[in-house]
Amino acid sequence: MWSAITILTHFLAFTMSTRGNNDCISPQFLKSGETGIVQCSFNKNFYGLVWYNSVSEAVITVEESAKSGDGFESNEFNVLANGSLVITNVTKQHEGTFTVLLLETRRSEPIRHVVNIFVVAKDFKRMPIINHCNASNDICFKMLSEETEVSCVIRDSPFIVPLTMVVRTADGDHDILTAFVVTNNSKSSYTTRVSTSDRLVYSSLLTLLVCKGENSNGLLTKNESFILIQNDNETLSLKDPVKIYSEISSRLELSCTDSRMLYLVWQRKKPQERVSRNVVLATFDEGFIQKNEKFKFQNDGSLVVEEIGVEHEGLYQCISGDGLEVNAILYDVVLVVPPIPLYPAVEGCNIHQGYCVLELHQEDSLMCSIRRIRPQVELKFKLFHEKSSQTVHFFDIQLIIKENENAFDIMLNSKFRVIDDTTRLTMECQVVGTNIKQFKVSTKFDILLSPTMDIATSTEGKAKESDEFSRDRQITWIISVFLAVILFFACCILLRYVVKACQTRGNRRLPSDTYRRVRGDMIPMEDENAQKSTKDEFISQLKEKYENLYNDVKPIPYIRDKLLRIDKVFVEGGIQYLAEKKK
């Protein structure tokens, strides 16, 4: 039964008119050396079909899902469930007109479809290719100098594809001067090329150039290619960058512009780099966006970093435009790490005390530091009162900067010399530099100066100071002990004199023991009062002598307060003596 239908379809295949071509696209383009599919979209429940090659030979037949024919048996052809023809290995011999007769039912009239097949090279690009761009990108960005030629090409096409180039703006496409060239590679292959060096391309800082290919035959999968050109000879008249201070791990959002935008470019340059790198490239009307994975891009053109780190520091520039005007903004993103502690630490000062006094020589050294701070800053010693600035000379200044994880340790060593006889100064260690907006801090301290001027260096001065301290202490002890001994003997002599005087006076008044006993029995209270009076008189005289001696003793110059005082020696000596006498 099928053989009769086959004979009938063979007869009708080239005598009946073509219809139903919407089910099979024509022309179709297959790449040489690959498996190609001649696309059709028949109802999957069709009864049968026959595919014919360009020389009207039946290559494969399908009847009620059963496949047969020379092409099927040789594995050169196959048929998909929707009726599409599969060519296992496409060659130039497959180029031509393929015909398919479709029987939707066993008794239905055959439907004829004709498909023109073109075989192209394996590396053929079905889109215009711009010479400065990668063929895999929808859009590219380049910095080009004026009069640099830009060209666009379609190579090894089976037929001539007309190409044009235009400048795209918000008001539409603007034609430019171009040169169009067609090259005939062989009888069945053509290369078309268009180029331009029109000044209009470089008339603005940013220009969106479009290469358009005519696609009436369906050869091109994309008929437009884009290149966004930044004029390398055009300079931006930007003011100082907008400083953005952002704490580590916080969210960073940079806005581009509120103006109408057709395209924009975000560029970034790290502190150590000399060349900017593209972060985001977008053309809004075309819907193309290229971006770095580390950044997010908002619909309004803003650039977002969800969690900022050290690697995000640097300059960020957004250039946007619509083909008629250009807007640009520059940011300087600075990462902030607060120091620990928040203020500079001066050597010799307790950071937990609100006020600090250092005892130094007129020529000495100072050290100040601030740790784990970012951005990098500098430290400086200065006099708190400007009127005293002429009295101190700073020299041998050393600023040491060390990296500490994602921050810096800053240390300042400096020597100073006081020129006049000033004995007290107020200084401060101050944070200075270009990045001090977040750290306008300083530490104030007072310096009490020794009047000696013979100290060459801080180390020698401190050693001499220690020797003088020990020597002063020894002298103080010697003088204290000497005065205590003198006072002790003086008290003993005085006491002996008083006792003798009392005894002599008593002997004169009481010539006999009997008289003394009688007087004692008669007036006992008077003797006790006399004894108390004698003691009080002794203590009074002792105090008077002590005051005279104490006032005559002069303090030793530059003896520190914490040493043993002379009056303390006398008081303790006198108390000890009285205690012993009482016993």
Secondary structure, DSSP 8 states (H G I E B T S, - for coil): -HHHHHHHHHHHHTTS----GGGB-SSEEEETTS-EEE-B---TT--EEEEE-TTS-EEEEEETTEEESHHHHTTSEEE-TTS-EEESS--GGG-EEEEEEEESSSSS--EEEEEEEEEE-TT--SS-EETTS-TT-SEEEEEE-TT--EEEEEEEESS---EEEEEEETTEEEE---EEEEEEEETTEEEEEEEE--GGGGSSSEEEEEEEE--TTS--S--EEEEEEEETT------S-EEEEEETT--EEE---SS--SEEEEEEE-TT-SS-EEEEEEETTTTEEEE-TT-EE-TTS-EEESS--GGG-EEEEEEEE-SS-EEEEEEEEEEEB--SSSS-EETTS-TTSS--EEEEESEEEEEEEEEEEBS--EEEEEESSGGGGGGEEEEEEEEEEEEETTEEEEEEEEEEEE-S---EEEEEEEEESSS-TT---EEEEEEEEES-----SHHHHHHHHHHHHHHHHHHHHHHHHHHHHHHHHHHHHHHHHHHHHHHHHHHHH--SHHHHHHHHHH-HHHHHHHHHHHHHHHHHHHHHHHHHHHHH----TT--TTS--HHHHHHHHHHHHHHHHH-
